[in-house]
Amino acid sequence: MAPFTSLYIDGDTVQASNGESFEVRNPYSGQVVGTAASASNVDCKAAIEAAGRAFKNWEHSSPNTRRDIFLKAADLLASDKYKSKITEAIKEETAGSDHWGAFNRTMAINFLRTQAGLVDHLKGEIFPSGFVPGAQVISQRRAMGVIFSIAPWNAPVALTMRAVAVPLLCGNTVVLKSSEYSPRSQALVVELFQEAGLPAGVLNFISISRENAPALTAEIIAHPLVRNINFTGSDRVGRIIAIEAAKHLKPCVLELGGKSPTIVLDDANVAEAAKAITFGAMVHSGQVCMSTERVIVQRGISEKLIAAVRVLCEDLKSGDVSNDSSVKLGALFAESSAEGVLKMIQEAQADGAEVVLGDLKREGAVLQPHLVKGLKPGMRLWARESFGPVTAFAIADSVDEAVKLANSSDYSLSASLWTSDVYTGQAIASQVRAGCANINGPTIHTEPTDGLLGLGGSSGYGRFHFENFTDKRVIVMHPLGRKYPLVDF
């Protein structure tokens, strides 16, 4: 019998109040691998109110208490028990390979431990008033209240951990909404925190069917107790979330799409660059917001680089990661996604681009790696996130042209550049419009201390940092004996 994922509200696992549920299917086989409770508006309200009640105590918990819970959760996550659970759930729900499951788990462990070490950064300051002699100004960072976190399916453990850990560390309480594609994987994060000692009501979990999600998400955002929303996902849905939040003047942290460029200069180490590009473009079949979707290479080294990347990609096979050890890449999350990626490649080909690897075919949601040469601005494959196992090469005749091409996008999450001259690398990195630019590294990398940062547009705004999940409050201590106009003169 397929596993059932319950709601988790106020410390209890419960079914939906109306008894509704939905099926979860494996992207490769189409078989049902689980069912999940589909929360009603009554359940959503109960989760919010539970978080509101829990906030009264959690806000005043000591930093050491929060740190200890985070460190215990990290240790639990490193255990064989959770390794097995995460690997199985990610493989079944998202067709993620074993190495993708391990990557998720490692990222989540590292994130927990890093955040635990940052709890002492929640500090205020005291300074003399600039206007009232003898007055003291106290500036504090205070938790906001109930945070509504919406995490995606593609890295269901790592990104769910990020969505809830930063708000929790700041003293907020959380209502977590899972993706309809990966409720079991994401519920493991809640189970983990529960086992680590997080008090009831501090973290609540809801899953909602695809049909009911839009209306209920809007209701949750509108609830007076919800103070902040964070969402990781597509820019299309991110815009909807932002509109709903704006109706109530509520702040958001939105990490949305990416079209990450890699710039490769003539003096780059081709072998190293090719490995990083292949990893960045193909890991999890390109279903990562920081995937390497565009490679902008100087003409003198272009053919050598393309050949090197092609050799590496030829060794990668997409298919059934559950039963074939030779398969490194799983199916895309839906057949419609695979079809959409193919159409983007075919359109680019019709506009003059050359497909140098790939058969332009799909088997259900399975798409083999594709490489495209001759990508240009104006093509949809240039302008829109593909979210599939494809990367495309554009040729530049100068560094200035390479930078211009890299910045010719509405996305701004991450970038990388390859050169043997560190000074040139630093100069270019400062010109590329990206929240994180990696010199001689992959596009899929960011530092957990600062969080991935979109610079607006289709990549969103805000970051997973304590500044975005706390309110800055000011207290002014006035001296007695002040002179007041109207009464003292």
N, C-alpha and C positions, 0 to 999 in steps of 0.2 A: 504494500500500500504506500502511495506517495506521501512524503512527510507533510504535516500541516503546520503552518506558521501562524501563531496567534498574535493578537494585539498584546501590548504590555502597557498597562495603565495603572499608575499609583501603586506599583510594586506587585501587581498581579497579572498573570497571563489570562487573557479572556478572549472569547470569540466575539464576533461582531454582534451588537445588540439586536440586530434584525436577522441574524443568522446567515447573512450573505458571505460568499467567498468567491475566489476566482482561481483559475488554473494557471500554473507556470509551466512553460514548455521549454525543452532543450532546443536551442537554435539549430543544431545540426540535425537531430533526428525528428524533431517535431513532437516527440513523446512527452506526455505529462510527467514532470519530475517533482511536482509539489502542488499544494493548494495553500492559499493564504486567506485569512479573514479580511473581508472588505469593510473597512470602518464606515459607520453611518455618521450623520451629523451629530447624533447623540454621543457616539464614541469620541469624536473629535473634540466636542465640547468638554467631555469628561477628562480627556487627556490634558487639555489646556488648563482646566480648573485644578487638576491635580498638580500640575507644574506650578501654578500660581500659589497654591498652599505650601508646597515644598520650598518655594523661593524664600519664604520668611525666615527659615532656619539656614538653608544652604548659603544664602548671601553672607551670613555671619560666621560660616565655618572658617576655621583657621587655614591659612595657606599650607601649613604642614599636613593637615588632614587631607586636603585635595591632592597634594603631592604624593602622599602615601598611597592613596587609592589609585592614582595614575601609575605609580611604579608597580603596585601589585597587579594591576591589569596588564601591564607590559610583561611581567613575569609569567602570568597565566597564558598570555597570547603566545609566548615562546615555547609553551609546553607541547608535547606530542598530542595531547587531547585536542587542542585548538588547531594544531597543524592539520590533523586529519579532518576535522569538521570543515575548516575553511577550504581546503583543497577539494573536498567532495562537493561542497555547495557551489563554489565558483565554477567548477567543471560542469556540473549538471545544469545550473541556471544560465550561465553566460557562455558556455563552450570555451572557457578559459583553460589554457594548458596548465600543467603542473608548475612550470616555471613562472607563469603569471600569478598563480595562486601563492607561490612562495614570495614573489615580488610584493604582492599586496600585503602579505603578513609581515614581511620585513619592514616595509615602509610604515605600517601601522605601529609596530613595536618601536621603531626609531622615533616616530612622531610623538608617541606617548612619553618616552623618556626625555626627549628634548623639551617638550612642553612642561613636564614636571620640573625641569631645571629652570624654567623661566618664571615660575610662580612668584619669585621674589621681585620680579620686574613690575608687579602691580603696586607701584609706589606713588605717593603724592609728593607735594613740596610745600614748604612754608617760606614766605618772603614778606618783606615789609610793604605796606600799601604805598602806591605811588601818589596817592591823593590825600590820604588822611594821616597826619603825623601820629606815630605811635600805634597805628592799627596793624594787625597781622593778617595776611591772606593765606588761607589754607586751600590748596588745590588737591582734589581727590579723584581717583578713578573708582567708580562704583558700578557694580553689576546693574544691567538694564532691567532684567526681569525674565519673562518667558521668551525664549528664542525659538522660532520655527525653522527647522533645518530640513532641507530637501536634498538628498544625496542620490547620485546616479548609479546605474548598474555596471558601468564598464570597469570600474575599480571599486567594487562594492564594499570591501573592507577598509582599504586605505582612505578612500574619499569619504566614507561614512564616519570613520574615526576623526578625520579632520573637521567634518561638519559639526560634530558634537563636542569634541575635546576642548577646543579653544573657548567656546562659550561656557562650558562647565568649569574650566579652570578659572575663569573670571568671576565665578559665583552666580552665574545664571542657571536657570533650569531650562530644559529643552523638550520640545515635541518634535520627534523625528518622523518624517514621512519617507518610506522606502520607495524605490522604483517598483513598478508592477512586474518587472522582469527579474528582480533579485531579492525578494523579501527575506528568504531564509538566510542568505549570505549576510545581509545587513542586520538582521535580528541577532546574529552572533555577537555583534559589537555591544548590543544592549545586554545580552546574556553575560558577556565578559565583565561589564561594569557592575552588574548586579552581583556577580560572584566576588568581585573585588571589594565590595562593601559600600557601593554608592547607595545612599538612602532612597527609600521609596518615593516616587513622584518627581525626583530630580531629573530623570531621563525617562521619557515615555515614547512608545513606539506604535505607529499606525501604518498599516498598508491599505491602499485603496485601489479598487479596480480602475482600469483605464477609462471606462465610461463615466464613472462617478468623480474622478479626480479633479477635473477643472472646477466644477461648482464647489466642491468641498474645500479645495485649496483656497479659493477666493474667500470662503466663509472663515477659514482659519486665519488668514491674513487680516481680515476685518475685525477679528475678536479684540476687544479692548485690552485684554491682558497680554497679547502678543506685541512685543516691543521692537522686534528686529527679525528680519528674514534672511537666511542665506540659502542660495541655490547654486548648484553645480549642474550644468547640462547645456543644452543647445541654446544658441542665441535667439532662436524663434520663441522658445518657451520662456527664456529669460526676459524677453521684452514683455510678455504677458504678466509675469511675476512683478516686474518693475511697475507696470501700469496699475496693477491691483494695489501694490504697496503705496504708490503715489496718491491714490484716492484717499488714503488715510494718513498721508505724510509720514510714512514709516520708512526708516532706513533699510537698505539692503546691502548684502555682500553677494555679488554675482560673478562667478567664474564660468565663463561661457565658452564659445568656440575658439578654435585656433587654426592657423594656417602657417605653422612655424617654418621660417626659412633657415636654411644653412648656406652660408657664404663660404666658398672654397677658393682661396687665392692660389696663384701659380706656384708659390713656394711651400704649399701645404704638404704634409705627409699623407700621400694618397692612400696607403694601406690603412692607416689609422682612421682617416676621414671616412673611408668606405665602410669600415666596421660600425662606426658611430651612426652613419646615415642609415645603414641597413637595420640596425637595432631601432633607431628612432622612427623609421618609417614603417617597419613591419611588426614590431612587438604587439601582441594582442590584435593582430590583423589590422593595425593602424587605427584602432578604436581608442585613442588616447588624445586628450585635448592638446597635448604638446607634441603630437606626432610630427615627424619631419615630412611635410607635404610638398615643400618646394626646395630644390637645390639650385643655387645660383653660383655657377662656376666660371672662373676665367677661362677664356677660349684656349689658351695654351695647354691647359691640363685637362680639358673637358673630356676628350675621348678616353684618356687613361682612367679617369675617375669613373665614368659611366661603365666602362668595361669591368672595373674592379667591383663596383656595386652589383653589376649583373651577375658576376660569378658567385657572389655571396647569396644573392636572392634565388639563384637557380637551385641552391641546396635546400631552400625552404619549401615545405609542402603544407598546403592547407587541407583540412579534412576532419576526421573524427579523432579528437585528442584523447578520447576516453579509451579507445581500444587499439590504437596504432601508435607505437612508440616512435615511429619515424616521422610522425606528423608533429610539427612545431607550432602551427598556427590553426586556430579554431575557426568555426563558421562565424560570419557576421551575425549580429543579434537578430536580424530579420531578413527574409528574402527581399523585401522591398528596399532594404539598405543596399544589398548586393546589386540589385537591379539599378538603383540610383547611381552607384559608383561606376558601373559599366557605362551608363549613359553619359556621364561626365567625360570618361575616357574616349568614348566614341565621338562625342562632340568635338573634343580637342583634336582628334585624328582628322575629322572632317575639315577643321580649320587649319590644317597643315602640320600638326604635330605628328611625331613618329613613335609608334609603340615598339620599344626595343626588347621588351620582355612581357609575356602574358598572352593568353589565347583568346581574350575578349569573350570568355564564356563563364557561366556559373552553373553550379550544381546545387539547386536550392539556395541556401544562404552561404554556400562555400564559394569563395573567389580566390584564385591563385594570385601570387604577387605579380604586380604589373609595374613596369617602368616606362615612362614617357619622356621623349626628348623633343625639344623645341617648344616648350611651354612659353606662352606670352600673356601679358596683361590683356584683359578683354575676354579671355576664355573662362568658362565657368569653372573649369578645373583649377584655374589660377585664383579665382575670386572667392569660391565657396569651399568650406570644409568638406572633404570627401568622407572622412571617417572610415576608410577602408585600406586594404593593403596595396597602396599605390603611392609612388612619389614621382615627381616630374622635374626635369632639368631645364633650366634656362641659361643661356650663354651670355656672359658679360665681357666687354672688351676693356673695362677699366674698373678700378675700385669704386669710383664714384657711381658708375652705372650699376654695379652690384648692390651698393647701398640703396640707390634709388629704387631698384627692383624689389629689394627686400621690404622696403617701406611702402610699396604700392599694394596695400592691403588694408582692409578694415579691421583686421585682427591684430592683436598685440600681446599675446601671452608670453611666448618664448622665442628664442632664436639661438643659433650657434654660428661660429665662424672658425675657419681653419687657416692658420698661417704659422710659419716658423719664426716670425718676428713679433715678439710680445708687445712691442710698442705700437706696431701697426694694428695688432689685435685689439689693444685697449682703445685706440683711436676710433676704430670702426665700431666697437661695441657701444661706445657713447653716442654714435650716430644712428644706430639701429633702434627703431621704435618697438621695444619689447620690454615686458616687465622683468624678464630675466634673460640675459645674453651670456652664453657659455663659450669661452674661448678654448678651442681644441677639445671640445666635449660634445655630447649629444644635446638635442633640443629637449629631450625628456630628462630634465634635471632642474630642481629648484631647492633652495635652502629652507628647511623647516622653521628656522628662527624668524624669517621675514614673511614667508608665505608667498604663493604665486600671486602676481599682481597684473591684472589686465589694465590697460591704459585707456579704457573706454571703447566705444564702438562695439563691434560684434564679440569682443572678448570680455565685456563687462567691466565692473569697477569694484573697488574695495578689496580687502584681503583678509585672510584668516589670521588675524593678529589681535592682541588684546585691545588695541585702540579702537577697533571696529565693534567690539562687543562690551564696551563699558561706556558710561557717561562721565564726562569730566564735569565735576561739580566744584563750586567755589564757596567757601565760608570765609567771611570777613569778621574778625574780632576787633570791634571798635573800642577805643579807650574811653573811660568815663571822663566827664568834664568837657566834652566837645561843645563848641559853640555852634548853634543852629540859627540860620537866617529866620527872620520873622519873630522868633521868641527870645533871642539873646541880644537883639540890636534894637 
